[in-house]
Amino acid sequence: MTEHSHDAVDHPFLAEDGVTILRRVGGRTDDGVLFDGYEEFHPGDPAYDEMLPAARANREEADEPPERPVDPDTLARLLRESGVDAADFDEE
């Protein structure tokens, strides 16, 4: 993530496991690429304890389906360009 990673930050909410806190982030990188994703916070991480009450109050957001499905061609291109092996993400 870059210094622009927090252009848009949503309220924290609990993940389905009931422990992990997720916070949606989005913005634009220095080279103009738009991104949308989540930050994960686990017990012991900085700010976890501060976010926990708000995350518990926003638990219902965790069950919402994604706004748009992941485009497999775009995902493959991003993985290839970042040097990540797509086989690491294959579901069994």
Secondary structure, 3 states (H helix, E strand, C coil): CCCCCCCEECCCEECCCCCCEEEEEEEECCCCCEEEEEEEECCCCCCHHHHHHHHHHCHHHHHCCCCCCCCHHHHHHHHHHHCCCHHHHCCC
